[in-house]
Amino acid sequence: MLSTDTDTQEFVHPRLGQEVTAIGGHYVFGKEIRWPFQGREILYFVGYAVLDSTCCGVGGCAYVLVAGFIRKWKYKKNDNDCPVSQIELIQARLDQQQIRNSIQKKEMVYQVTFN
């Protein structure tokens, strides 16, 4: 992600279904969602992580990454041919809490993080 100012960022869309190796296992984003919220549109991703190469055992979880409010939708591609959108960060705590509660109910996940 490349910063354009303090409130907006260029957000590189992850490839859905592509396993990404991490230090303790791997993660995958399975869904990309555009979702209305108070007259605007939010971009979020549903994924899962599997911890299978740690010394502490095996585990996993489903989660959501909220990229932010969509400003420009997939307006260009990066060098790896991935779409890039301009996103406004969601910084207001009240908005984050309302969004988190709604997404937790909709997606049946506990962990909802904000970009």
Protein Blocks (a to p, Z undefined) as FASTA:
>chain_A
ZZfbfmbccdddddehiacddfklccddfbdcdddeehiacdddddddddfbbfnbccdd
dddddfbjcfbgckbccfkopacddddddfbfklmmmmmmmmmmmnopabdcdZZ
